């Protein structure tokens, strides 16, 4: 982005490793995300994309630690070397959407009660939380918010659960939303709806989004900028258009070519036979 | 595409019902398909569409409630026991690792597909087949399947399938659990093997667009029923059923110039919820040669 919007998120020299002396999982990562834009971290399994998202969210498991660098959200440090867990106010600044929405919801509590509780934690009074929770469920395309609010997570579909999680995150009005493979495992038509919803949310809230995905085509549609990770090392950062059409790093070029090859007709043609598609 | 004689696989009026306590689930309802030898049919649908149940019936793992299946012109009796007939249809799963016993050597895993004793001829065949799927024959003595990558594990599953000398292979999302670059290599391998051995594939997938490069025909399923079927190029370029169109609209594009158009389609799906309201029970009718759709 070439405009003058301030960066909502700034990551500088982020390095994450196992314990103090174990292997380095993410090495010297720096990038910025402007408010109102979506940045994608793309990479294959083991590239360190999820570790990056956990570090930024301040949710690293005890075995991993930030060795160097820092993360600032709206100017405030949310992760840095030596800092263990996220603290009180971080939660209103950063919302996280994980791959498995059911794991993020309490199976023993009705959806509406969970939503009200998260709104109360963000400082709303009881009456306001009550009415706002219904509004939020409507905003994420749930036609019958009263009935869904009374349901338990197991009574609604995975796509519906993910909508509820998005409603919860949006309700806290964070400066940064981290979405870690938010639609992996969902049907394609549901994925389209969830991602459209997420995109709408960014526009409405003007927050920054960090989208972690293994699906380059999803990133191409959602992201303004992209970071390509390989083996914990950032190999390329740039606008989505540049990464997809004019990548410079050989790994990025190969990754884009592989995904392009899969969807283009004739990519699987056999050299010697010639008669096969 | 090869000129066809008689189809290798024919499915007629297939229905599968599961009983759940007091109600009956119609997993597959009146599905008819035919696949010519040496070609690939992509069976496309989302969760609950009945695509995997259809695949399991074809592979003989689930008994149909009604309907018939024939392979190479031979009618398959319900719950067939005939070993040779069973071997002629093989199945490849999404998670290759889970179909490989981690405590067995690769040789023992592959030997399962070969009837009779494992003699030196059988060992040669196994080594040759490993080479055919792009693996080093020295892997045979490796003891643990756990140290294999996802791509290697899928190649071993493919090698085991080939050793059974099948006419038809049912591929159930064979690359869904693999990374992008590995996926393309496995798809290339499957295309090469099909070409070399005149194999017939039924490919189960949730992604209609990915069917483009790998299939001759597609069949789209929704809630147990076929809603559209025909040559892949015709269905993808001229989708007639609203659900087929919705599947194509939902697929993200890698082209940055398509970005706004794709997001626009996603937003309109979000607003209309069109997929939820599609009625799949309209009967199929022929709209162009070989192209059928469940439209009025």
Boltz contact constraints between the chains, C-beta under 6 A:
constraints:
  - contact:
      token1: [A, 44]
      token2: [B, 179]
      max_distance: 6.0
  - contact:
      token1: [A, 45]
      token2: [B, 179]
      max_distance: 6.0
  - contact:
      token1: [A, 187]
      token2: [B, 46]
      max_distance: 6.0
  - contact:
      token1: [A, 187]
      token2: [B, 47]
      max_distance: 6.0
  - contact:
      token1: [A, 188]
      token2: [B, 250]
      max_distance: 6.0
  - contact:
      token1: [A, 189]
      token2: [B, 246]
      max_distance: 6.0
  - contact:
      token1: [A, 189]
      token2: [B, 250]
      max_distance: 6.0
  - contact:
      token1: [A, 189]
      token2: [B, 275]
      max_distance: 6.0
  - contact:
      token1: [A, 192]
      token2: [B, 250]
      max_distance: 6.0
  - contact:
      token1: [A, 192]
      token2: [B, 266]
      max_distance: 6.0
  - contact:
      token1: [A, 192]
      token2: [B, 269]
      max_distance: 6.0
  - contact:
      token1: [A, 193]
      token2: [B, 269]
      max_distance: 6.0
  - contact:
      token1: [A, 193]
      token2: [B, 270]
      max_distance: 6.0
  - contact:
      token1: [A, 196]
      token2: [B, 266]
      max_distance: 6.0
  - contact:
      token1: [A, 196]
      token2: [B, 267]
      max_distance: 6.0
  - contact:
      token1: [A, 196]
      token2: [B, 270]
      max_distance: 6.0
  - contact:
      token1: [A, 217]
      token2: [B, 252]
      max_distance: 6.0
  - contact:
      token1: [A, 217]
      token2: [B, 254]
      max_distance: 6.0
  - contact:
      token1: [A, 218]
      token2: [B, 252]
      max_distance: 6.0
  - contact:
      token1: [A, 220]
      token2: [B, 254]
      max_distance: 6.0
  - contact:
      token1: [A, 221]
      token2: [B, 252]
      max_distance: 6.0
  - contact:
      token1: [A, 221]
      token2: [B, 259]
      max_distance: 6.0
  - contact:
      token1: [A, 221]
      token2: [B, 262]
      max_distance: 6.0
  - contact:
      token1: [A, 240]
      token2: [B, 256]
      max_distance: 6.0
  - contact:
      token1: [A, 241]
      token2: [B, 256]
      max_distance: 6.0
  - contact:
      token1: [A, 244]
      token2: [B, 256]
      max_distance: 6.0
  - contact:
      token1: [A, 258]
      token2: [B, 180]
      max_distance: 6.0
  - contact:
      token1: [A, 258]
      token2: [B, 181]
      max_distance: 6.0
  - contact:
      token1: [A, 258]
      token2: [B, 184]
      max_distance: 6.0
  - contact:
      token1: [A, 259]
      token2: [B, 180]
      max_distance: 6.0
  - contact:
      token1: [A, 259]
      token2: [B, 254]
      max_distance: 6.0
  - contact:
      token1: [A, 260]
      token2: [B, 254]
      max_distance: 6.0
  - contact:
      token1: [A, 261]
      token2: [B, 184]
      max_distance: 6.0
  - contact:
      token1: [A, 262]
      token2: [B, 184]
      max_distance: 6.0
  - contact:
      token1: [A, 263]
      token2: [B, 209]
      max_distance: 6.0
  - contact:
      token1: [A, 265]
      token2: [B, 212]
      max_distance: 6.0
  - contact:
      token1: [A, 265]
      token2: [B, 213]
      max_distance: 6.0
  - contact:
      token1: [A, 267]
      token2: [B, 213]
      max_distance: 6.0
  - contact:
      token1: [A, 268]
      token2: [B, 187]
      max_distance: 6.0
  - contact:
      token1: [A, 268]
      token2: [B, 188]
      max_distance: 6.0
  - contact:
      token1: [A, 268]
      token2: [B, 191]
      max_distance: 6.0
  - contact:
      token1: [A, 268]
      token2: [B, 213]
      max_distance: 6.0
  - contact:
      token1: [A, 270]
      token2: [B, 192]
      max_distance: 6.0
  - contact:
      token1: [A, 270]
      token2: [B, 195]
      max_distance: 6.0
  - contact:
      token1: [A, 273]
      token2: [B, 195]
      max_distance: 6.0
  - contact:
      token1: [A, 276]
      token2: [B, 195]
      max_distance: 6.0
